[in-house]
Amino acid sequence: MQRLKRMLKHGLSSDWQRRKCFPSQSLDKIEAAIRDCESAHAGEIRFAVETALPFRALWQNQSPRERAIAIFAQQHVWDTEHNNGVLVYVLLAERDVEIVADRGVGNTRVNAREWEACCQVMEEHFRRGEFEAGAVAGIQAVAAVLQRHPPALPDAGNELPNSTILL
């Protein structure tokens, strides 16, 4: 029954909902927040919003975490000189946020609880319908983590686009 409810929730989600939560001016502010935050640390942040999981992922009962890891690979967030990419993944249908960090800034350097705290900042805002503010606050929280736990190697410049990935 839970699986059927999940499929229904995803099936009823639409791009209209994504545009309502993240209109173009919000996407511009998210991009600016990433650009501004990246100037303060050596990490590379990507922000991705997926309205709903594709049918195949639902049929395979893929978790938001598993999907975030797949998107991390598909979008080549790992493809940086110093393995310092961080993906912030938002699954709107489930109001779930996941953070996937490459090995240069990942769980060997940063405790998973710190990444989870960044997710919780966003999820709290999202529950109140504050999507733009939540995204920006989450990006700033990720930047604070990256400032506390900088990659072992110096910044190689802006290697990944700052624009939001819309799935």
Long-range contacts (C-beta under 8 A, 24 or more apart in sequence): 3-61, 6-58, 6-94, 7-58, 9-52, 9-93, 9-94, 10-52, 10-53, 10-58, 10-93, 11-52, 13-51, 13-52, 13-92, 13-93, 14-51, 15-51, 17-51, 17-92, 18-49, 18-51, 18-92, 18-166, 21-49, 21-92, 21-131, 22-49, 22-131, 22-132, 22-135, 22-164, 22-166, 26-131, 26-132, 26-135, 27-163, 27-164, 27-166, 29-132, 29-136, 30-132, 30-135, 30-136, 30-139, 30-164, 31-162, 31-163, 31-164, 33-135, 33-136, 33-139, 33-140, 34-139, 34-162, 35-158, 35-162, 37-139, 37-140, 37-142, 37-143, 38-143, 38-158, 38-162, 40-143, 40-147, 41-143, 41-146, 41-147, 41-150, 41-155, 42-82, 42-84, 42-146, 42-150, 42-151, 42-153, 42-154, 42-155, 42-156, 43-84, 43-85, 43-86, 43-105, 43-142, 43-143, 43-146, 43-150, 43-151, 44-77, 44-80, 44-84, 44-85, 44-86, 44-158, 44-159, 44-160, 45-85, 45-86, 45-88, 45-139, 45-142, 45-143, 45-146, 45-160, 45-162, 46-75, 46-77, 46-85, 46-86, 46-87, 46-88, 46-160, 46-161, 46-165, 47-87, 47-88, 47-90, 47-135, 47-139, 47-164, 47-165, 48-75, 48-87, 48-88, 48-89, 48-90, 48-164, 48-165, 48-166, 48-167, 49-90, 49-92, 49-164, 49-165, 49-166, 49-167, 50-89, 50-90, 50-91, 50-92, 50-167, 51-92, 51-93, 51-167, 52-91, 52-92, 52-93, 53-91, 53-93, 64-89, 64-91, 64-94, 64-96, 64-98, 65-98, 67-91, 67-98, 68-98, 68-99, 68-100, 69-100, 71-100, 71-165, 71-167, 72-100, 75-165, 76-160, 77-102, 77-160, 78-102, 79-159, 79-160, 80-104, 80-156, 80-159, 80-160, 81-153, 81-156, 81-159, 82-151, 82-152, 82-153, 82-154, 82-156, 83-151, 84-151, 84-153, 84-156, 85-159, 85-160, 86-142, 86-146, 88-118, 88-122, 88-135, 88-138, 88-139, 88-142, 90-122, 90-126, 90-135, 95-123, 95-126, 95-127, 96-123, 97-122, 97-123, 97-126, 97-138, 99-142, 104-151, 104-152, 104-153, 105-146, 105-149, 105-151, 109-149, 109-151, 109-152, 110-145, 110-149, 114-145, 114-149, 115-142, 115-145, 117-141, 118-142, 118-145
